[in-house]
Each structure stands twice: as structure tokens, then as C-alpha cells.
Amino acid sequence: MTVSWRKSSYSGNSGGDCVELRVGLGAVRDSKNARVVLEVPSARLVAFLNAVKRG
């Protein structure tokens, strides 16, 4: 099974300081250390992202 990650649009094109989300699952990682993955229930991740968007 191939895992798809999505890079934050705020990370820029130069690479390096990127936050990535695993599409369809509740997982976040730092592209500089992709072996470390924070997994959370998808509903909690969505709630967190919505709160961040609201400021």
C-alpha cells in the first residue's frame, strides 16, 4: 500500500522546513525527520486544523 503525504502550502518550494500530512489518515510529520510520525485520530486532526485556520 502506497502512503500519500501532502506538504503544507506554507512550507515553500525550497524544501527543508516542511510539515506534511498523511492523506486520509491522522498523521503528521516533519520532512526533515520523516521517520518520526505523529498519529492521531482523524477527527481530532481535522478539529486541530480547523482551529488553526480560525486563528
C-alpha positions as CSV (number, residue, x, y, z in Angstrom):
1,M,0.0,0.0,0.0
2,T,1.4,3.4,-1.0
3,V,1.1,6.1,1.6
4,S,0.4,9.6,0.2
5,W,1.7,12.6,2.1
6,R,0.7,16.2,1.5
7,K,3.1,19.1,2.1
8,S,1.8,22.3,3.7
9,S,1.3,25.1,1.2
10,Y,3.1,27.4,3.7
11,S,6.3,25.3,3.5
12,G,7.6,27.0,0.4
13,N,9.4,25.4,-2.6
14,S,12.9,25.2,-1.2
15,G,12.2,22.1,0.9
16,G,13.6,21.7,4.4
17,D,11.1,23.1,6.9
18,C,8.0,21.3,5.7
19,V,5.1,19.9,7.6
20,E,3.3,17.0,5.9
21,L,0.0,15.3,6.4
22,R,-0.8,11.7,5.5
23,V,-3.8,11.9,3.2
24,G,-6.8,10.0,4.6
25,L,-5.3,9.2,8.0
26,G,-4.5,11.3,11.0
27,A,-0.7,11.6,10.7
28,V,1.7,14.5,10.7
29,R,5.5,14.5,10.2
30,D,8.4,16.9,9.7
31,S,10.0,16.3,6.3
32,K,13.5,16.8,7.9
33,N,12.9,13.8,10.0
34,A,10.3,11.8,8.1
35,R,10.9,8.6,10.2
36,V,9.1,10.3,13.2
37,V,5.3,10.4,12.6
38,L,2.7,11.7,15.0
39,E,-0.5,9.7,14.6
40,V,-3.8,11.0,16.0
41,P,-7.5,10.1,15.3
42,S,-8.5,11.8,12.1
43,A,-11.4,13.7,13.7
44,R,-9.0,15.2,16.2
45,L,-6.6,16.2,13.5
46,V,-9.4,17.9,11.5
47,A,-10.6,19.7,14.6
48,F,-7.0,20.9,15.2
49,L,-6.5,22.1,11.6
50,N,-9.9,23.9,11.7
51,A,-8.8,25.7,15.0
52,V,-5.5,26.7,13.4
53,K,-7.3,28.1,10.4
54,R,-9.6,30.2,12.6
55,G,-6.6,31.6,14.4
